[in-house]
Amino acid sequence: MWTQQYRKDDLESGARPLYPMMLESPELRWAFIRKIYSIITAQLVLTIAVAAVVVTYHPIVRFFTTTGAGLALYIVLIITPFIVLCPLYYYHQKHPVNYLLLGVFTAALAFAVGLTCAYTEGKVILESVILTGAVVISLTLYTFWAAKRGHDFNFLGPFLFGAVVVLMLFAIIQILFPLGRISTMIYGCLASIIFCGYIIYDTDNLIKRYTYDEYIWAAVALYLDIINLFLSILTIFRAADS
C-alpha cells in the first residue's frame, strides 16, 4: 500500500501533489504528515505538562539545586535523551517499543527543559513560547508553500551541520570562559537562526524524503528543532532581561 505511485490522470485521487513531479499518492503522504504532527503535538503536550510541574512544584527545584544526589540526577536527565536515541534508532520501526522509547526520550528532555525554565521569570517563558509558536507555524507554512512551487531545501543539510559544530564550540568556549551578557545574546541569536533553518530543512524532508516507516525519526527531528529553537529564544530573552 505504501509503495503505490501517484498518477496525475488518476480520477479517484482528489488531492493535488505536494510538490512538482510527485510520484507517490498525495493521500498517503498527507496521512503520513498528519501522523507526524500528531506525535509531535503529543510530545509538546507532555513537555509542557512535565515542565509546568517542575516549575510550579518548588521542592523539585530545591532538591536539584541543594543536594549532591539532585545534581547527579540532573546530569543523568541531561544525558538520558542522547542515550535513548541509540535504541530508538534501532527500534524505531518496532511497535510498541518505539513509542515507549519515544516517551522516555520526551519525558527526560521535558524534565531538563522544566529545570531550565525554573530559573526564569514567567513573563520571559511566556514570551519565548509565543514567539517560538509563531516562528514554527510561519516556517512550516512557508516550507509547504515553497515545496508546492518546486523549491528544494536539501542543500541546507551540510551548511546546517557545519553551523551546529560552530555553535557547539561557541557554547564550550562560553562555558569555560564566560564572555558576558552580549556574548550570550549573540549565541542565542545564532542558535535561533540555525534551528529556524533546521525546521525548514526537516519539514522539507517530511514532505519529500522520509519513508512511511520513519515516522518516529521524523517526529524526533522536528521535535528537537522546536525545543532547541525555544531554548535559544529563551536564552536571548533571559540575557536581555538580566
C-alpha atoms as one frame of an Amber mdcrd trajectory, in Angstrom:
protein
   0.000   0.000   0.000   2.790   2.417   0.933   4.582   1.961  -2.379   1.589
   2.898  -4.527   2.571   5.564  -7.041   0.537   8.655  -7.741  -0.599   9.274
 -11.299  -1.799  12.668 -12.438  -4.543  11.058 -14.507  -5.927   9.066 -11.537
  -9.536  10.291 -11.328 -10.057   8.700  -7.905  -7.314  10.831  -6.397  -8.757
  14.164  -5.290  -5.665  15.610  -3.607  -3.117  17.652  -5.504   0.602  16.794
  -5.425   2.548  18.431  -2.605   5.393  19.289  -4.984   6.082  19.049  -8.739
   6.975  15.625 -10.148   5.484  13.864  -7.127   5.276  10.122  -7.856   3.509
   8.833  -4.736  -0.115   9.192  -3.665  -0.778  12.608  -2.066  -3.348  10.982
   0.249  -0.725   8.622   1.665   1.804  11.407   2.132  -0.787  13.646   3.802
  -1.737  10.779   6.131   1.946  10.379   6.983   2.308  14.118   7.640  -0.770
  14.163   9.890   0.642  11.218  11.845   3.944  13.029  12.380   2.309  16.215
  13.604   0.010  14.218  15.894   3.059  12.614  17.501   4.809  15.992  17.818
   1.694  17.519  19.383   1.608  14.731  21.972   5.312  15.285  22.672   4.808
  19.033  23.143   1.807  18.489  25.436   3.877  16.094  27.557   6.771  18.571
  27.585   4.518  21.423  28.733   2.918  19.252  31.434   6.225  17.986  32.847
   7.887  21.403  32.642   4.891  23.043  34.360   5.106  20.585  37.251   8.840
  21.186  37.644   8.434  24.970  37.570   5.443  25.190  39.925   6.442  22.493
  42.459   9.359  24.204  44.194  10.646  21.191  46.233  11.762  19.632  42.948
  13.955  22.620  42.140  15.327  22.739  45.699  16.248  19.056  45.502  18.191
  19.540  42.280  19.963  22.695  43.466  20.801  21.906  47.098  21.764  18.217
  47.122  24.547  16.197  45.547  22.080  13.489  44.556  19.971  16.125  42.806
  22.950  17.348  40.798  23.854  13.782  39.817  20.255  13.094  38.785  20.204
  16.319  36.779  23.279  15.171  34.842  21.602  11.798  34.237  18.466  13.530
  32.935  20.527  15.631  30.536  22.340  12.658  29.011  19.337  10.287  29.035
  17.792  11.623  25.783  21.105  11.077  23.964  21.391   7.549  25.363  17.794
   6.700  24.407  18.417   7.837  20.826  20.634   4.777  20.249  17.999   2.083
  20.944  15.344   4.352  19.426  17.266   4.362  16.157  17.429   0.566  16.224
  13.778   0.015  17.229  12.153   2.992  15.516  10.109   0.671  13.266   9.081
  -1.788  16.005   5.744  -1.034  17.660   5.143  -0.502  20.613   8.805  -0.391
  21.692   9.381   2.698  19.547   6.591   4.603  21.307   7.840   3.574  24.759
  11.355   4.759  23.954   9.961   7.946  22.451   8.026   8.562  25.669  11.166
   8.123  27.788  13.114  10.400  25.447  10.437  13.109  25.580   9.904  12.917
  29.354  13.631  13.176  30.119  14.077  16.126  27.779  10.926  17.767  29.150
  12.299  17.499  32.690  15.541  19.170  31.615  13.552  21.942  29.901  11.487
  22.393  33.065  14.602  22.799  35.203  15.904  25.394  32.755  12.627  27.300
  32.926  12.573  27.075  36.742  15.264  29.752  36.899  13.438  32.068  34.504
  10.664  34.596  35.068   7.197  33.616  33.910   6.976  36.611  31.588  10.142
  35.573  29.777   8.908  31.980  29.415   5.565  33.144  28.018   7.246  35.475
  25.518   9.542  32.649  24.392   6.641  30.217  23.970   4.591  32.702  21.932
   7.493  33.655  19.676   8.515  30.014  19.199   4.971  29.033  18.243   4.664
  31.905  15.779   8.018  31.106  14.153   7.343  27.361  13.879   3.911  27.861
  12.310   5.221  30.512   9.905   8.208  28.431   8.776   6.066  25.308   8.378
   3.526  27.106   6.195   6.324  28.713   4.185   8.031  25.357   3.565   4.809
  23.742   2.331   4.168  26.770   0.108   7.726  26.718  -1.266   7.677  22.946
  -1.854   4.464  23.246  -3.845   6.215  25.717  -6.126   9.193  23.461  -6.720
  11.678  24.832  -4.197  14.003  22.322  -2.575  15.911  22.830   0.696  18.024
  19.684   0.728  21.121  21.806   0.043  20.840  23.246   3.592  21.974  19.983
   5.200  25.783  20.428   5.040  25.597  24.122   5.937  23.382  23.480   8.967
  25.634  20.669  10.170  28.679  22.938   9.962  26.776  25.700  11.750  25.844
  23.347  14.607  29.513  22.354  15.012  30.485  26.033  15.279  27.618  26.616
  17.725  28.763  23.734  19.947  32.327  25.094  20.011  30.930  28.535  20.840
  28.962  27.008  23.743  32.045  25.215  25.099  34.050  28.442  24.980  31.202
  30.295  26.695  31.135  27.699  29.490  34.898  27.656  30.051  35.489  31.376
  29.509  32.238  33.324  30.077  32.185  36.305  27.751  29.279  38.195  29.287
  25.676  39.045  28.520  26.273  40.318  24.975  28.036  37.098  24.045  25.119
  35.083  25.438  22.678  37.080  23.333  24.827  36.544  20.224  24.887  32.807
  20.941  21.087  32.762  21.331  20.577  34.678  18.079  22.899  32.375  16.127
  21.233  29.274  17.583  17.771  30.638  16.744  18.747  31.230  13.114  20.315
  27.764  12.819  17.284  25.958  14.226  14.946  28.000  12.057  16.935  26.580
   9.161  16.580  23.083  10.591  12.800  23.457  10.835  12.667  24.304   7.123
  15.107  21.506   6.252  13.334  18.794   8.278   9.873  19.909   7.132  11.061
  19.661   3.531  12.336  16.149   4.264   8.974  15.325   5.825   7.216  16.348
   2.629   9.570  14.634   0.184  12.100  12.210   1.636  11.093  10.413   4.810
   9.696   6.943   4.169   6.452   5.888   5.813   8.318   3.670   8.290  10.407
   6.596   9.555   7.583   8.402  11.348   9.302   8.189  14.756  12.587   9.546
  13.433  10.818  12.358  11.563   8.909  13.323  14.717  12.094  13.310  16.814
  13.886  15.576  14.321  11.138  18.212  14.247  10.530  17.993  17.994  14.218
  18.648  18.690  14.161  21.587  16.270  11.226  23.139  18.132  12.701  22.566
  21.603  16.104  23.920  20.588  14.501  26.969  18.991  12.543  27.610  22.201
  15.679  27.297  24.356  17.589  29.615  22.005  14.896  32.277  22.176  14.701
  31.805  25.951  18.459  32.426  26.133  18.047  35.722  24.268  15.218  36.964
  26.475  16.947  35.908  29.683  20.114  37.752  28.696  18.137  40.830  27.691
  16.112  40.736  30.926  19.148  40.397  33.206
